[in-house]
Amino acid sequence: MKVANHSFEEGLGENGFPVGWPSAFSSPAFGLEMTLSEAQAYDGKTSVRIEDRSASANVGLRSAMMPVKEGYTYTATVQAYNETGAAQFYLEFWDANGTRIDTGLVGSSVPQSWHTLQVRRETPKGAVGATLLVYSHNANIGVTYYDNATLYEEDPNLLSPISPIAHIKPAAFDLSAAPLGVTSLEAVRAKVPDAHPRLFVTPDTLEDLRD
């Protein structure tokens, strides 16, 4: 599934928020705690920068609603770069009344490098849409950049079931009819040449042979 403006390269829309990301979480407007930035970028030249200055407030940016199918599984990812503090990422499911009915969450405090945040969740009963939320939680203070958001859909009808192991009937062998390839004693004796008989000598008979 395509996430609109997944790498924040399309600038701001008429509402002042990034195209495809039309709403904030606990923030009055885009451009205060949240800004577009070229200081860090994973894909393209631009990412979204969230700066949380308070340990008693939260702030986040939410994507536009994307349709989902009940019974399907969805995997959401985003790249995060923590300059300081920690990152959080939500996959949110909504019903037809616009009520958030389920979420999946992942967080990370890996510093000073781009890394993947991933959430995998089955669509709950009654869900008709999903959103992605890049977020700084209530107790966090820090700066995080987010980029390259994705959402993948898994169709359960395309997953191949595991076939049961078939019962294989053991083969029957008649061992009495199988040639063993063992040479008889008579045949071995027949191969001993008459001109050079082999003698069996013991210490007791050695002197008799010398005489």
PyRosetta script that sets phi, psi and omega in degrees:
from pyrosetta import init, pose_from_sequence

init()
pose = pose_from_sequence("MKVANHSFEEGLGENGFPVGWPSAFSSPAFGLEMTLSEAQAYDGKTSVRIEDRSASANVGLRSAMMPVKEGYTYTATVQAYNETGAAQFYLEFWDANGTRIDTGLVGSSVPQSWHTLQVRRETPKGAVGATLLVYSHNANIGVTYYDNATLYEEDPNLLSPISPIAHIKPAAFDLSAAPLGVTSLEAVRAKVPDAHPRLFVTPDTLEDLRD")
pose.set_psi(1, 142.8)
pose.set_omega(1, -178.4)
pose.set_phi(2, -89.4)
pose.set_psi(2, 125.7)
pose.set_omega(2, 172.7)
pose.set_phi(3, -90.4)
pose.set_psi(3, 121.5)
pose.set_omega(3, -178.0)
pose.set_phi(4, -59.3)
pose.set_psi(4, 132.6)
pose.set_omega(4, 178.2)
pose.set_phi(5, 50.9)
pose.set_psi(5, 51.8)
pose.set_omega(5, -171.9)
pose.set_phi(6, -63.8)
pose.set_psi(6, -24.8)
pose.set_omega(6, -178.8)
pose.set_phi(7, -116.5)
pose.set_psi(7, 15.9)
pose.set_omega(7, 172.1)
pose.set_phi(8, 59.6)
pose.set_psi(8, 36.3)
pose.set_omega(8, -180.0)
pose.set_phi(9, -94.2)
pose.set_psi(9, -8.7)
pose.set_omega(9, -170.7)
pose.set_phi(10, -95.4)
pose.set_psi(10, 8.9)
pose.set_omega(10, 175.4)
pose.set_phi(11, 74.9)
pose.set_psi(11, -158.5)
pose.set_omega(11, -176.3)
pose.set_phi(12, -101.0)
pose.set_psi(12, 146.5)
pose.set_omega(12, 175.7)
pose.set_phi(13, -87.3)
pose.set_psi(13, -173.7)
pose.set_omega(13, -177.5)
pose.set_phi(14, -64.8)
pose.set_psi(14, -24.9)
pose.set_omega(14, -179.6)
pose.set_phi(15, -84.9)
pose.set_psi(15, 1.1)
pose.set_omega(15, 178.9)
pose.set_phi(16, 87.2)
pose.set_psi(16, 0.2)
pose.set_omega(16, 177.2)
pose.set_phi(17, -103.4)
pose.set_psi(17, 161.4)
pose.set_omega(17, 177.5)
pose.set_phi(18, -58.5)
pose.set_psi(18, 142.4)
pose.set_omega(18, 177.2)
pose.set_phi(19, -54.9)
pose.set_psi(19, 131.3)
pose.set_omega(19, 179.5)
pose.set_phi(20, 83.9)
pose.set_psi(20, -4.5)
pose.set_omega(20, 179.8)
pose.set_phi(21, -132.5)
pose.set_psi(21, 77.0)
pose.set_omega(21, -163.4)
pose.set_phi(22, -86.7)
pose.set_psi(22, -2.0)
pose.set_omega(22, -175.0)
pose.set_phi(23, -143.6)
pose.set_psi(23, 155.7)
pose.set_omega(23, -179.9)
pose.set_phi(24, -109.7)
pose.set_psi(24, 160.7)
pose.set_omega(24, 174.8)
pose.set_phi(25, -112.6)
pose.set_psi(25, 112.9)
pose.set_omega(25, 178.3)
pose.set_phi(26, 58.5)
pose.set_psi(26, 35.0)
pose.set_omega(26, 175.4)
pose.set_phi(27, -138.5)
pose.set_psi(27, 132.4)
pose.set_omega(27, -174.4)
pose.set_phi(28, -68.7)
pose.set_psi(28, -28.6)
pose.set_omega(28, -175.5)
pose.set_phi(29, -162.5)
pose.set_psi(29, 157.3)
pose.set_omega(29, 173.3)
pose.set_phi(30, -79.0)
pose.set_psi(30, 142.7)
pose.set_omega(30, -179.9)
pose.set_phi(31, 110.6)
pose.set_psi(31, -7.6)
pose.set_omega(31, 175.9)
pose.set_phi(32, -97.9)
pose.set_psi(32, -89.1)
pose.set_omega(32, 175.6)
pose.set_phi(33, -74.7)
pose.set_psi(33, -24.1)
pose.set_omega(33, -176.9)
pose.set_phi(34, -114.5)
pose.set_psi(34, 131.3)
pose.set_omega(34, 179.5)
pose.set_phi(35, -145.9)
pose.set_psi(35, 158.0)
pose.set_omega(35, 167.3)
pose.set_phi(36, -81.3)
pose.set_psi(36, 141.3)
pose.set_omega(36, -173.7)
pose.set_phi(37, -142.4)
pose.set_psi(37, 146.6)
pose.set_omega(37, 171.6)
pose.set_phi(38, -108.0)
pose.set_psi(38, 8.9)
pose.set_omega(38, 178.8)
pose.set_phi(39, -67.5)
pose.set_psi(39, -35.4)
pose.set_omega(39, 175.7)
pose.set_phi(40, -137.7)
pose.set_psi(40, 141.6)
pose.set_omega(40, 175.9)
pose.set_phi(41, -153.8)
pose.set_psi(41, 135.1)
pose.set_omega(41, 176.1)
pose.set_phi(42, -93.1)
pose.set_psi(42, -40.7)
pose.set_omega(42, -179.4)
pose.set_phi(43, -130.0)
pose.set_psi(43, 123.3)
pose.set_omega(43, -176.2)
pose.set_phi(44, 78.2)
pose.set_psi(44, -147.1)
pose.set_omega(44, -176.1)
pose.set_phi(45, -112.0)
pose.set_psi(45, -11.7)
pose.set_omega(45, -169.9)
pose.set_phi(46, -127.2)
pose.set_psi(46, 144.7)
pose.set_omega(46, 170.6)
pose.set_phi(47, -133.3)
pose.set_psi(47, 173.9)
pose.set_omega(47, 173.3)
pose.set_phi(48, -102.0)
pose.set_psi(48, 134.2)
pose.set_omega(48, -177.5)
pose.set_phi(49, -109.4)
pose.set_psi(49, 126.5)
pose.set_omega(49, 176.3)
pose.set_phi(50, -115.0)
pose.set_psi(50, 122.3)
pose.set_omega(50, 177.9)
pose.set_phi(51, -114.2)
pose.set_psi(51, 116.4)
pose.set_omega(51, 179.0)
pose.set_phi(52, -104.0)
pose.set_psi(52, 112.7)
pose.set_omega(52, -175.5)
pose.set_phi(53, -97.7)
pose.set_psi(53, -3.3)
pose.set_omega(53, -172.8)
pose.set_phi(54, -128.2)
pose.set_psi(54, 138.8)
pose.set_omega(54, 176.3)
pose.set_phi(55, -86.3)
pose.set_psi(55, 6.6)
pose.set_omega(55, 179.5)
pose.set_phi(56, -126.9)
pose.set_psi(56, 16.4)
pose.set_omega(56, 179.5)
pose.set_phi(57, -139.3)
pose.set_psi(57, 156.7)
pose.set_omega(57, 176.2)
pose.set_phi(58, -123.5)
pose.set_psi(58, 160.9)
pose.set_omega(58, -178.1)
pose.set_phi(59, -152.4)
pose.set_psi(59, 142.1)
pose.set_omega(59, -179.8)
pose.set_phi(60, -159.4)
pose.set_psi(60, 164.7)
pose.set_omega(60, 179.2)
pose.set_phi(61, -126.3)
pose.set_psi(61, 129.4)
pose.set_omega(61, -173.5)
pose.set_phi(62, -112.8)
pose.set_psi(62, 140.5)
pose.set_omega(62, 178.7)
pose.set_phi(63, -75.9)
pose.set_psi(63, 169.8)
pose.set_omega(63, 171.2)
pose.set_phi(64, -68.3)
pose.set_psi(64, 156.3)
pose.set_omega(64, 179.7)
pose.set_phi(65, -68.1)
pose.set_psi(65, 136.9)
pose.set_omega(65, 176.4)
pose.set_phi(66, -121.6)
pose.set_psi(66, 136.3)
pose.set_omega(66, -177.8)
pose.set_phi(67, -68.1)
pose.set_psi(67, 143.3)
pose.set_omega(67, 177.2)
pose.set_phi(68, -129.9)
pose.set_psi(68, 165.8)
pose.set_omega(68, -178.9)
pose.set_phi(69, -118.1)
pose.set_psi(69, 133.8)
pose.set_omega(69, -179.5)
pose.set_phi(70, -64.2)
pose.set_psi(70, 136.3)
pose.set_omega(70, -178.9)
pose.set_phi(71, 90.1)
pose.set_psi(71, -9.9)
pose.set_omega(71, 177.7)
pose.set_phi(72, -88.9)
pose.set_psi(72, 159.4)
pose.set_omega(72, 176.3)
pose.set_phi(73, -110.7)
pose.set_psi(73, 139.0)
pose.set_omega(73, -177.7)
pose.set_phi(74, -123.8)
pose.set_psi(74, 138.2)
pose.set_omega(74, 176.7)
pose.set_phi(75, -117.8)
pose.set_psi(75, 120.6)
pose.set_omega(75, 179.1)
pose.set_phi(76, -109.1)
pose.set_psi(76, 140.4)
pose.set_omega(76, 177.4)
pose.set_phi(77, -136.7)
pose.set_psi(77, 156.2)
pose.set_omega(77, 171.2)
pose.set_phi(78, -153.3)
pose.set_psi(78, 150.7)
pose.set_omega(78, 174.4)
pose.set_phi(79, -91.6)
pose.set_psi(79, 135.4)
pose.set_omega(79, -178.2)
pose.set_phi(80, -128.2)
pose.set_psi(80, 145.3)
pose.set_omega(80, 177.0)
pose.set_phi(81, -133.5)
pose.set_psi(81, 109.4)
pose.set_omega(81, 179.5)
pose.set_phi(82, -89.3)
pose.set_psi(82, 109.1)
pose.set_omega(82, 172.2)
pose.set_phi(83, -71.6)
pose.set_psi(83, -44.5)
pose.set_omega(83, 171.2)
pose.set_phi(84, -149.0)
pose.set_psi(84, 161.1)
pose.set_omega(84, 176.2)
pose.set_phi(85, 74.4)
pose.set_psi(85, -152.1)
pose.set_omega(85, -172.4)
pose.set_phi(86, -132.9)
pose.set_psi(86, 157.0)
pose.set_omega(86, 177.8)
pose.set_phi(87, -108.9)
pose.set_psi(87, 150.5)
pose.set_omega(87, 170.4)
pose.set_phi(88, -137.1)
pose.set_psi(88, 150.4)
pose.set_omega(88, -175.9)
pose.set_phi(89, -143.6)
pose.set_psi(89, 128.2)
pose.set_omega(89, -178.0)
pose.set_phi(90, -114.9)
pose.set_psi(90, 143.8)
pose.set_omega(90, 161.6)
pose.set_phi(91, -109.2)
pose.set_psi(91, 118.4)
pose.set_omega(91, -173.2)
pose.set_phi(92, -114.5)
pose.set_psi(92, 140.4)
pose.set_omega(92, 177.1)
pose.set_phi(93, -115.2)
pose.set_psi(93, 142.1)
pose.set_omega(93, -174.4)
pose.set_phi(94, -129.8)
pose.set_psi(94, 146.9)
pose.set_omega(94, 176.0)
pose.set_phi(95, -92.7)
pose.set_psi(95, -176.0)
pose.set_omega(95, -175.6)
pose.set_phi(96, -68.6)
pose.set_psi(96, -17.7)
pose.set_omega(96, 178.2)
pose.set_phi(97, -89.2)
pose.set_psi(97, 1.3)
pose.set_omega(97, -179.0)
pose.set_phi(98, 80.6)
pose.set_psi(98, 21.2)
pose.set_omega(98, 178.0)
pose.set_phi(99, -97.9)
pose.set_psi(99, 132.0)
pose.set_omega(99, 176.8)
pose.set_phi(100, -74.4)
pose.set_psi(100, 119.9)
pose.set_omega(100, -172.9)
pose.set_phi(101, -111.7)
pose.set_psi(101, -10.3)
pose.set_omega(101, 179.8)
pose.set_phi(102, -164.8)
pose.set_psi(102, 150.4)
pose.set_omega(102, 177.5)
pose.set_phi(103, -142.2)
pose.set_psi(103, 152.6)
pose.set_omega(103, 166.7)
pose.set_phi(104, -121.8)
pose.set_psi(104, 141.9)
pose.set_omega(104, -171.4)
pose.set_phi(105, -135.9)
pose.set_psi(105, 141.8)
pose.set_omega(105, 170.6)
pose.set_phi(106, -140.1)
pose.set_psi(106, 146.6)
pose.set_omega(106, 179.2)
pose.set_phi(107, -133.8)
pose.set_psi(107, 162.6)
pose.set_omega(107, 179.8)
pose.set_phi(108, -158.1)
pose.set_psi(108, 142.2)
pose.set_omega(108, 173.9)
pose.set_phi(109, -118.8)
pose.set_psi(109, 19.6)
pose.set_omega(109, 177.2)
pose.set_phi(110, -59.2)
pose.set_psi(110, 124.3)
pose.set_omega(110, -173.7)
pose.set_phi(111, -93.5)
pose.set_psi(111, 148.6)
pose.set_omega(111, 163.3)
pose.set_phi(112, 57.4)
pose.set_psi(112, 35.6)
pose.set_omega(112, 174.4)
pose.set_phi(113, -161.4)
pose.set_psi(113, 149.2)
pose.set_omega(113, 175.2)
pose.set_phi(114, -73.1)
pose.set_psi(114, 136.2)
pose.set_omega(114, 177.4)
pose.set_phi(115, -151.2)
pose.set_psi(115, 159.7)
pose.set_omega(115, -174.0)
pose.set_phi(116, -91.4)
pose.set_psi(116, 131.3)
pose.set_omega(116, 167.5)
pose.set_phi(117, -104.6)
pose.set_psi(117, 130.8)
pose.set_omega(117, -175.1)
pose.set_phi(118, -135.4)
pose.set_psi(118, 135.7)
pose.set_omega(118, 176.3)
pose.set_phi(119, -128.5)
pose.set_psi(119, 130.0)
pose.set_omega(119, 178.0)
pose.set_phi(120, -122.1)
pose.set_psi(120, 128.2)
pose.set_omega(120, -172.1)
pose.set_phi(121, -150.9)
pose.set_psi(121, 139.9)
pose.set_omega(121, 173.8)
pose.set_phi(122, -83.9)
pose.set_psi(122, 141.5)
pose.set_omega(122, -179.6)
pose.set_phi(123, -61.6)
pose.set_psi(123, 126.0)
pose.set_omega(123, 177.6)
pose.set_phi(124, -74.6)
pose.set_psi(124, 161.1)
pose.set_omega(124, 178.5)
pose.set_phi(125, -62.2)
pose.set_psi(125, 131.9)
pose.set_omega(125, 178.4)
pose.set_phi(126, 92.7)
pose.set_psi(126, -5.8)
pose.set_omega(126, -179.0)
pose.set_phi(127, -78.4)
pose.set_psi(127, 139.0)
pose.set_omega(127, 177.5)
pose.set_phi(128, -122.4)
pose.set_psi(128, -14.1)
pose.set_omega(128, -177.8)
pose.set_phi(129, -150.5)
pose.set_psi(129, 162.3)
pose.set_omega(129, 178.7)
pose.set_phi(130, -137.5)
pose.set_psi(130, 149.9)
pose.set_omega(130, 174.2)
pose.set_phi(131, -132.5)
pose.set_psi(131, 160.1)
pose.set_omega(131, 173.3)
pose.set_phi(132, -109.3)
pose.set_psi(132, 143.0)
pose.set_omega(132, -179.0)
pose.set_phi(133, -133.5)
pose.set_psi(133, 117.3)
pose.set_omega(133, 170.9)
pose.set_phi(134, -93.6)
pose.set_psi(134, 136.4)
pose.set_omega(134, -157.6)
pose.set_phi(135, -152.3)
pose.set_psi(135, 149.1)
pose.set_omega(135, 169.2)
pose.set_phi(136, -120.6)
pose.set_psi(136, 120.5)
pose.set_omega(136, -171.8)
pose.set_phi(137, -77.0)
pose.set_psi(137, 173.8)
pose.set_omega(137, -168.3)
pose.set_phi(138, -57.7)
pose.set_psi(138, -41.3)
pose.set_omega(138, -175.5)
pose.set_phi(139, -89.4)
pose.set_psi(139, -5.7)
pose.set_omega(139, -174.4)
pose.set_phi(140, -81.8)
pose.set_psi(140, 143.6)
pose.set_omega(140, 167.2)
pose.set_phi(141, -127.7)
pose.set_psi(141, 125.6)
pose.set_omega(141, -179.8)
pose.set_phi(142, 166.4)
pose.set_psi(142, -176.8)
pose.set_omega(142, -180.0)
pose.set_phi(143, -127.4)
pose.set_psi(143, 125.7)
pose.set_omega(143, 178.2)
pose.set_phi(144, -132.3)
pose.set_psi(144, 140.3)
pose.set_omega(144, 173.8)
pose.set_phi(145, -104.1)
pose.set_psi(145, 140.4)
pose.set_omega(145, 178.2)
pose.set_phi(146, -125.1)
pose.set_psi(146, 144.5)
pose.set_omega(146, -177.2)
pose.set_phi(147, -157.9)
pose.set_psi(147, 158.0)
pose.set_omega(147, 169.8)
pose.set_phi(148, 56.1)
pose.set_psi(148, 63.3)
pose.set_omega(148, 178.4)
pose.set_phi(149, -82.4)
pose.set_psi(149, 140.2)
pose.set_omega(149, -179.6)
pose.set_phi(150, -137.4)
pose.set_psi(150, 158.3)
pose.set_omega(150, 173.3)
pose.set_phi(151, -142.0)
pose.set_psi(151, 121.9)
pose.set_omega(151, -178.1)
pose.set_phi(152, -112.0)
pose.set_psi(152, 139.5)
pose.set_omega(152, -179.7)
pose.set_phi(153, -107.9)
pose.set_psi(153, 132.8)
pose.set_omega(153, 177.2)
pose.set_phi(154, -110.8)
pose.set_psi(154, 117.4)
pose.set_omega(154, 178.8)
pose.set_phi(155, -84.3)
pose.set_psi(155, 115.8)
pose.set_omega(155, -177.9)
pose.set_phi(156, -64.2)
pose.set_psi(156, -21.3)
pose.set_omega(156, -179.6)
pose.set_phi(157, -75.6)
pose.set_psi(157, -13.9)
pose.set_omega(157, -179.5)
pose.set_phi(158, -96.8)
pose.set_psi(158, -4.0)
pose.set_omega(158, 179.1)
pose.set_phi(159, -83.0)
pose.set_psi(159, 125.2)
pose.set_omega(159, -177.5)
pose.set_phi(160, -76.3)
pose.set_psi(160, 126.3)
pose.set_omega(160, 176.7)
pose.set_phi(161, -69.0)
pose.set_psi(161, 154.5)
pose.set_omega(161, 178.0)
pose.set_phi(162, -80.6)
pose.set_psi(162, 122.1)
pose.set_omega(162, -178.7)
pose.set_phi(163, -73.1)
pose.set_psi(163, 140.0)
pose.set_omega(163, 176.0)
pose.set_phi(164, -66.6)
pose.set_psi(164, 152.0)
pose.set_omega(164, 179.4)
pose.set_phi(165, -71.6)
pose.set_psi(165, 124.4)
pose.set_omega(165, -178.8)
pose.set_phi(166, -71.3)
pose.set_psi(166, 143.8)
pose.set_omega(166, 176.7)
pose.set_phi(167, -78.7)
pose.set_psi(167, 123.7)
pose.set_omega(167, -179.5)
pose.set_phi(168, -106.0)
pose.set_psi(168, 121.9)
pose.set_omega(168, 179.6)
pose.set_phi(169, -71.9)
pose.set_psi(169, 128.3)
pose.set_omega(169, -179.1)
pose.set_phi(170, -66.2)
pose.set_psi(170, 143.5)
pose.set_omega(170, 179.5)
pose.set_phi(171, -76.1)
pose.set_psi(171, 146.3)
pose.set_omega(171, 178.9)
pose.set_phi(172, -102.3)
pose.set_psi(172, 134.7)
pose.set_omega(172, 179.9)
pose.set_phi(173, -122.1)
pose.set_psi(173, 137.9)
pose.set_omega(173, 173.8)
pose.set_phi(174, -94.0)
pose.set_psi(174, 95.5)
pose.set_omega(174, -174.9)
pose.set_phi(175, -67.3)
pose.set_psi(175, -24.1)
pose.set_omega(175, -178.8)
pose.set_phi(176, -69.6)
pose.set_psi(176, -23.3)
pose.set_omega(176, -178.7)
pose.set_phi(177, -95.2)
pose.set_psi(177, -1.7)
pose.set_omega(177, -176.8)
pose.set_phi(178, -85.4)
pose.set_psi(178, 126.2)
pose.set_omega(178, 176.9)
pose.set_phi(179, -69.0)
pose.set_psi(179, 129.3)
pose.set_omega(179, -177.6)
pose.set_phi(180, -90.9)
pose.set_psi(180, -18.1)
pose.set_omega(180, 176.8)
pose.set_phi(181, 71.7)
pose.set_psi(181, 29.4)
pose.set_omega(181, 179.2)
pose.set_phi(182, -99.1)
pose.set_psi(182, 125.1)
pose.set_omega(182, -179.3)
pose.set_phi(183, -75.3)
pose.set_psi(183, 135.2)
pose.set_omega(183, -179.3)
pose.set_phi(184, -70.2)
pose.set_psi(184, 160.1)
pose.set_omega(184, -179.7)
pose.set_phi(185, -64.8)
pose.set_psi(185, -37.2)
pose.set_omega(185, 179.6)
pose.set_phi(186, -62.9)
pose.set_psi(186, -38.7)
pose.set_omega(186, 179.9)
pose.set_phi(187, -68.2)
pose.set_psi(187, -34.0)
pose.set_omega(187, 178.4)
pose.set_phi(188, -67.7)
pose.set_psi(188, -44.8)
pose.set_omega(188, -179.6)
pose.set_phi(189, -63.5)
pose.set_psi(189, -32.7)
pose.set_omega(189, -179.2)
pose.set_phi(190, -66.7)
pose.set_psi(190, -22.5)
pose.set_omega(190, -179.0)
pose.set_phi(191, -83.7)
pose.set_psi(191, -9.1)
pose.set_omega(191, 179.1)
pose.set_phi(192, -78.0)
pose.set_psi(192, 120.0)
pose.set_omega(192, -177.3)
pose.set_phi(193, -66.4)
pose.set_psi(193, 141.4)
pose.set_omega(193, 179.7)
pose.set_phi(194, -69.9)
pose.set_psi(194, -29.9)
pose.set_omega(194, -175.4)
pose.set_phi(195, -72.0)
pose.set_psi(195, -19.7)
pose.set_omega(195, -177.6)
pose.set_phi(196, -131.6)
pose.set_psi(196, 69.2)
pose.set_omega(196, -179.9)
pose.set_phi(197, -65.6)
pose.set_psi(197, 145.9)
pose.set_omega(197, 178.1)
pose.set_phi(198, -91.2)
pose.set_psi(198, 132.6)
pose.set_omega(198, -178.5)
pose.set_phi(199, -103.0)
pose.set_psi(199, 140.9)
pose.set_omega(199, 174.4)
pose.set_phi(200, -100.6)
pose.set_psi(200, 115.1)
pose.set_omega(200, -172.7)
pose.set_phi(201, -116.5)
pose.set_psi(201, 137.5)
pose.set_omega(201, 173.0)
pose.set_phi(202, -122.9)
pose.set_psi(202, 164.2)
pose.set_omega(202, 178.3)
pose.set_phi(203, -56.4)
pose.set_psi(203, -29.6)
pose.set_omega(203, -177.5)
pose.set_phi(204, -73.4)
pose.set_psi(204, -28.5)
pose.set_omega(204, -177.1)
pose.set_phi(205, -101.5)
pose.set_psi(205, -3.5)
pose.set_omega(205, -176.5)
pose.set_phi(206, -63.2)
pose.set_psi(206, -42.0)
pose.set_omega(206, -178.3)
pose.set_phi(207, -66.0)
pose.set_psi(207, -36.4)
pose.set_omega(207, 178.6)
pose.set_phi(208, -63.9)
pose.set_psi(208, -36.5)
pose.set_omega(208, 178.4)
pose.set_phi(209, -70.1)
pose.set_psi(209, -32.0)
pose.set_omega(209, 178.2)
pose.set_phi(210, -68.8)
pose.set_psi(210, -32.0)
pose.set_omega(210, 178.6)
pose.set_phi(211, -73.6)
pose.dump_pdb("model.pdb")
